[in-house]
Amino acid sequence: MAPFVPYHYSAGQSTIVKFGGLLTTEFLEPPPGRCFLFRQTYRHNIEGAIPDNLRKLINSPDRPKGPPPHFHQFQTEYFRVENGVLGISVDGVVRRITPEDGEISVKAGSVHNFFIHPDSPENMTVYLSASDSGNDYQLDRVFFENWYGYWHDALLHDGGIDWIQFLAIQDGGDAYTPAPAWVPFRRQVGYWTCVIVGRWIGGLLGYKPFFREYTTDWDFAVAKMKGSFFQRHLVHAAFEEERSWTKQAELEPKAKPENAEFEPWTEDMSPTPLTLGPVAYEEGQFKGVQAGLVNGSNGHSTGVERKLEQLGSSTQRRTVVNDADK
């Protein structure tokens, strides 16, 4: 297959909605010592009328309920459940995590994956973060913007995951798929397969770990790729340093970019708005549950009815333009 080209644009959005609202991710300022922080909500299902390809995906074994099994070579990952039940498998041991468990960690090198547990109510919300390894390629906002963007586009619009592209993106985020359990040194095999095929061979063939269409801090992503002999030919120029969280927040546009006929899949299609409480982190510090308006802390609201209200004025403008062309 040829190198992947994104189907939608989501760069600059601190809240990204994928799979018609099945997955919602809110990027937040990370705590000290952590290289990213986001609040993520998974749904079991999307009710009501939705596009056929989305319904087919939800009813298939590939339904997005969490990432595939993987490990992080250099980073420890942290999870704190806000509501619902998180299922997590660590080195073959499955646990149920609830808000009462507080923050848990998965050490570097542990093969794991997490998912919305079958026992969870309709929604499961969790805070995720990871230690800062100081490496060019690590779990951070750049990686997650590209992984979730590609995962969404590949499953809905591109016929499935391309193996080389998948390895290229995973390598860009210190996330590696282990070899089967029966393979000796399965982590080492998985790591070097990802590096050799994803970074070295993939880079020479034109496969990028990051895409401008998904990436808010593109200069930082370019600087990462320029650090690799096999990928530097894929980029042109970049600043040397990552922008601060404040600068990244300033990059968010006043209105959500329009994605032509691919727009509906990047919006929450559920007739029932996703109810999210106030963000429990403030300036990178966990504050716990606080009183406040629903969605008031970040202005995020979802659901078809609310979205129609937000898009009303732009829809009217399109109608006027279309009438003028007749």
N, C-alpha and C positions, 0 to 999 in steps of 0.2 A: 504493500500500500504506500501511497505518497504521504509525505509529511502532512500532519493535520493542520487545518485552517479553522479557527473558531467560527461558530454560527451566531454568537451574540456578544454584546459588549457589556461588561459589568465592572470595569475599572472605575475606581473612585467612589464606590458604594460601600459604606460601612455596614450596611445590612444587605445581604444577598439572599435571594429566594431561588431555590432550585426545584426542579421536578414539580412545578405547579403548586408549591407550598408544602410538599412532603418533607423538605429540608430547608430550614431557615437558619442562617448564620449571622451573628452580630459581632463585628470586630470591636474590641475594647482596648483601652490602654493597659498594657501588661504590668503586673506587679514587679518590684525589684527582683532581679535575678532570673526573671522569666523572659523569653524572647517573643512570646505572643500570648494573647488571651482572647478568647471569644466565647460567647454564649450560643449554644446550638440547640435547636428544637427539631425533633423528629416526630412525624405523624405516622400512625399505622396505615392511614388511608386518606383519600380525597373523595368526599362525597359529591354527588351531583353530576351534571354533564361536563365532561372533560374530553379533550382530544383523544382519538382512538389509540394513538401511539403511547400516550401517557397511561391510559387505562390498561393497555396490554402490558406495559412495563410493570405497573403496580401488581398485576395478577401473575407475574412471571417469577421464576427463582432469582432473577437479577434485581428484584425490587430493592431500591436504595434504603436499607435500614441500618447501615453502618459500613465502615470500610472493610476491605478484605484483610485476612491475617497478614501481619507485617511485624517488623521490629525496627527499632531505632538504634543505630550503632553507637551514637555518641550522646544521646539525650534521654533524660527521664521525663515522662509525661505525667500530668496531673489531671484528675477528674474530680469535680464536685457537682453532685446532682442537685438541681433546684426543685424539680418536681417530677413525678413519675418514677419508673423503675428502669435503671440502666443494667443491661447485661454485659459482662466483660469476661473474656476468656484470656487467661494469662498462662502461657506454657501448658495449655491443655486443661487447666482448672477454670471452670465457669463459676462466676459469682453474681449475685443480685446486689446492686448498689442502690440505696435510697438516700434521701436527704439526711436522714439520721446518721449515716456513715461518715459525714463530713468529707474532707478531701482525702483521696487515696492516690497512690503513685504507682506507676509501672516503670521499673528500672530499665536503664539502657540495656539492650541485648535480649530482653524478654519478648518472645513471640506472642502477640496479642491482637485482639480485635474487639470492638465494642459495638453495641446495637441496642435498639429500643427493645426492651424485654417483652415477651408475649404477655406477661402479667401486668405490664404498664397500662395505665389509662390511655386514652387516645393520643395524648401528647407526652413526650419525655424531653425535659430541658436539662442540659448539663453545661457547666463551665469547663473548658479545656485550656491548658497551658503547658509549657515545657521549659526545662532548664535551657540556658543559653550556652551552647558549646563554643561559641566564637568562630565556628567554621563558616565558610562561604555558603555551603549547602547544608541547610538545617531546617527543622520545622519552624516556620515563621509565616507572617501574613502573605508574603509573596508566594510561597509554596501552596498554601491553602486556597488562595484565590484561583490559582491555576489548576489545582487538582479538582476542586468542586466545579469549576467552569468546564473543564474537559470531561469529567465524569458525566455531567448533565448533557452536554452536547453529543458526546459519543453514544450514549445509550438511547437518546431520543431521536437524534437526527443523522447519525453517521454509521449506523448499522452495528455498533458495538465497539468494544475496546480494542485498539491496535496495540499489540504486545510491545513493540519497540517504543511507541509513544508513551505508553504506560510506564515502562521502565525509565525512560528519560525524565519524566515528571517526578516519579518516586525518588530517583537519585538526587534530584534537585532539592528534596526535602528531608534527607536523612531517613527515608522510609523505604525499607527493603522487603521484598517478598521472599520468605525462606523456601528452600527446596523441600520436597516431601519429607515426612518424618523418617522414612526408611533410608534416606540418603545420609551417609556419614558427613559430618561437618556441615550440616544443612544451612547454618547461618552464614558461614564463610562462602559456600557455594552461591547462596542467594545474593550476598553482598557483591561478589565479583561478577556474577552474571549481570546484575543491574549496572555496575560500573562499565564493564566491557561492552555490553550490548546497548545499554541505554545512553551512556555518555560518550564512549569512544566511537563505536560503530554508528550509533544513532546520530551523533554529532556530525560525523563525516557525511552521512546521508541526508542531513538537513533537518533532523528532528530536534526541536527546541524544548527545554524544560519549562520555559515561561513564555507567555504570549502578551503582547501589548494590550489586546482586547480585554484581558482579565485582570491586569496588574495595575494597581494604584501607583506604587512607587516604582515606575518603570526604570528610572535611572539606576536604582539599587539592583534591580534584576539584571540589567545590562552589565553592571560591574561584576556581578557574580559570574555570568557567562564568559566575560572577557578573561576571567581567571583560569579558564580551561583551554588548552591548546586545541581541543577537538570542537569547541563551541564558539570560540572567539570570532570565527568567520561568519557566524550567524547574526552578529550584532555590529553596531557602528560606533556609538559613543555613549559615554555615561559619566556622571559625577562619581566621585570615589566613596562618598559616604551616604549611608541611609538617612532619610529624613526622620526627624523626631515625630512622635505621635501627633503633636499639635500641628505640625506642618502637613502630615498625612490627612488629618481631619479637615484642614483647609482646602484640600483638593477635591472634596466631595462636591459634585455639581449641585446647582439650585434645584434642578429637576432631574428625574430619572431619564437616562438616554432611551430613545425609542429604538426598537430592534426589528422594525418592519413586521413581516409575517411570523417571526420567531418570538415576538414579544410575549404572547400569552403564557408560554412555558416558564418565563422568568418572573411571573406574578403568582400570587396566592389565588388559586382557582376555587378554593373551598367556599361554599355559601356561608359557613360559620367562621367569623373572624378568629384568628389565633390570638388568644389572650395571654399576654406576657406581663408579668409584674415589673416593678422598677428594677433596674440593674443593681446587683448586689455589690458591685465594685465601684469605688470612687477614687480617682487618681491612682489607680493601680493597687488599691488596698481593699481587701474584702471587708464589707460592712455588715453583711448578713441581710436578712429580710427587713425592709423598712416600709413604713407607710407612705403611700403616694398614689398618684393616678396611674391606672393601667396604661402601659406604654408611654407614660409621661416623661420618663427619663431620657428617652432617645427619639421620641417623636415617631416611633415605628408603629404602623397599623397595617393589618392585612385583612383579607376577605374581599369578596367580590363587590359587596355593596359599598364599602368604604373606598375601594379603588375606583368605582364608578364616580363617586363624589369628587375624588381627587382629579380624575381625568375629564370631568365634565367640561371645563373651559377649553381644554385642548381639542376635545371632540367637536365642540361647537365651532372652533376655528377651522377644523378640517372640513366641516360641513359647508361653511361659508366659501372656502376655497373651491371645494368641489362644485358647488352651485355656480360659482363664477366661471368655471371652465366649461359649463354646459352651453 
